[in-house]
Amino acid sequence: MLRLLTRCVILLLLTASTGYAADWVDLFDGKTLNGWHVTGGTCKYEVENGAIVGTTAEGSANTFLCTDKEYGDFILEVELKGDPELNSGIQIRSQEVKKETVFWFLQRGKEVPRKRVLEPGHLYGYQVEISIGGQGRSGFVYDEARRAFFLGDGPNVPNPPNHLKKNEWNTFKIECKGDAIKTWINGTPCADFRDNLSASGVIGLQVHGIKKGTGPYQIRFRNIRIKTLD
């Protein structure tokens, strides 16, 4: 009995020292949108064949499917596949605007602050970019609706590589611990930087607004799981 108790204590100490929770937790049950809610627009989210399907709506603003819970330090894994024409993203440590909110931020290379007014329902915060047919910015982190630029050096180099595979499932891994944020696509490192503007918030799946006369486009998400860190 004493030996068993000793092993349990050692296991608890190892778990505490590494900062990892014991298990992964599924954020999507594969059947319903329980634990999630929509904000920011009129794009449609539904469950189809074990995946969350986001569909554009002409004239809609960016629309987000957000977790009801907030998360701070964690490792998140998501599989996704989408139409190359659709820009999308995964929000992390983000906040939903409850009343009209005004931000003032300096743009890179500018000396005059830029004013940004957000209406209720909008989501702002770190966004891991998904641009399947785009300019190689997938996996890098954009400050959605707030500072409105990419963080870190990766997306600002000439001709950054695009690690997304068209018409295939891609695995995104995102790690947030303290002010350190790291991302991977299909095992390839992408973003790796530090920023302390947001310590916690919701996780959100984005369907971007589209130009008039285009679409409808879709993006699919499945096997969404999280491991919280101390």
N, C-alpha and C positions, 0 to 999 in steps of 0.2 A: 504493500500500500504506500509506504514511504517513497519507494522508488518511483511509483506511478505519479505521485504528487510532485516529486522533483522534476520529472520529465515535463509535466504540465507547466510548471513555473518557468522552466527553461524555454519552452515554446512561446509562452507569453512574452518573456523578455526579448526573444529574438524578433517577434512580431513588432513589439514596441520600438526596438532599435532600428529596424529597417523602415518603419513608417508605413508598411503595407497592411491593408486589411486582410482578413483571412481568405476571402473569396471574391470572385467577380459577381456582379449583380446585373441582371438583364434589365435594361431600361424600356425595352419593347418586347411584349409577350408574343409577338408574331400573329396576333389575332385581332387586337383592339388597340385603340389609342388611349387606353386608361393610363393616367399619370402624365398626360400631355394636354396642352391647350393651344389654340391658334390665336395669333395676334398680328396686327399690322397691315392687313389687306384682305382680299377676297379670293386668293388662290386656294385651291382645293387640296385637302389631304385625306387619303383613305387607305385602307389596308387591302392588299391584293397579293395572293399567293405568298404569304409570309413576309411581305415587305411593305413599308410605308411608301406610298406613291404620292408625290407632290406634283400638281398640274397647274400650269400657268393660267391666268385669267386676264384677258386683254383689258387694259385700263387700270389694273390693280397695282397698288404699291407693293414693295417687297413684303412678303408674307412669311411668317415664322411659326413653326410648330415647336413649342417650348415645353420643357419639363416643368412640372408643378413644383418640384423641389429645386433648391439651389445647391451648388457644389463649389468647393474651394480648391483643395489639393486633390488631384485624382489622375488616373490614367483612363482614357476613353478609347474604345475601339469601335469603328463603324465600317461596314461594307456598303458601297454605293455604286450605282451605275446610272448614267443619265444621257439625255440627248446632247450632242456636241454643241448645239446652238444655245443651250441654256446655261447661264451663269448661276452659281449657287454657292452655298457655304455652310459651315457648321459653327454656330455661335457658342462660345464658352465664356464663363464668368460675365454674363451679360445681364442687363437690366431692362425691364419693361417700363416704358414711360407711363406714369399714372396721371400726370397733369402736364400742361405745356412746360417744356424745359428748354433753357437757352444755354448753349456752350460757346465759349470763346477760346479758340486755339490758334497758335501760329502754324501756318503751313510751312513745309520745308522750303527754304530758300526765300521766304517772304518776311517782311518786317512789319506788316500790318496784320493784326489779328483778324481771323475770319469768324463771323457770327453764324451759328447754326441753331435753328429753332426746330424742336421736335414736338410733334403733336401726340396726344395720348394714344397708346397702343403700339407705338413704334418701339423697336428693340435697338439698344446700342451696346457696344462692347467689342471684345475680341472676336474676329471671325476668321476661321481657317478657310481659305479660298478653295473653291471647286470650279475650275474653268476647263472643262474637258477639251474643248476645241480652241482654247485661248492661247495666251502668250507665255505659258510656263510659270504662272504665278500660283498654280495649285499647290496647296500644302503650306503656303506662306500665310502670314497673319495680317489682316487688315483691320483697322479700327473703325468698325461700322458705325456710321451716323454720329461720330464724335470727332476725333481728330481727322478722320477721312484720309489716311495714308497708310502704306504698308510699314510694319515695324521690322527692324532688323535689316540686314544687308542683302539677303538673298534675292528678293524680287527686283532690286534696283540695279543689278549687274546686267550688262548687255546680253540679250538672247538667253535668258535663264531656261534650263531644260524643263520639259513638261513630262512628269512622271506618270501621268494618268493614261490608262489604256482605254481607247474608244470602244464602245459597245461591249465592254467587259466589266465584271465586278472588280472594284478596287478597294483595298483595305487602308483606311486612315487610322493612324494611332496618334493620340494627343496626350502629352504629359504636362501637367501644371503642378509645380511644387514651389511654394513661396513666390518669388518674383521671376522664377525661371519657367519658360514655356518652350517646349520642344514638340516637333511634329515629324511624322514619317508617312510616306505613301508607298504601299507594297514593300515595306522594309527599307526604303531609301530615305535617309535623313533629309529634311527640308529646313524648317525654321528652327533656330536655336538662339534665343535672345532673352534679355531680362527687361521686365517692365512692371512697375508697381501701382499702376493706376486703378486696377480692379483686383481684389483678392478673392471674390466669390461672386456667384450669380447663376442664372439658369443656363442650361444647354439648349440650343435651338437649331432646327433644321430649316434652311432658307429655300424659298422659291422666289427668284428675282423677278421684278417687273420686266415686261417686254415691250418692244416697240409696237405701235398700232399696225395692224395688218399682218402680224407674224404669229407663229404658234398654232395650236397649243403645243407646249413642250412639257416633258416630264422628267423627273428624277426619282430614283428609288433608293431607299435605305433599308438595311436589314442587319441582323446580328449586332445590335447596339448594346454594348455592355460597358460597365464602369467598375473600376476598383478605386475606392477612396483611400487617400493617404492621410496620416495624422498631420 
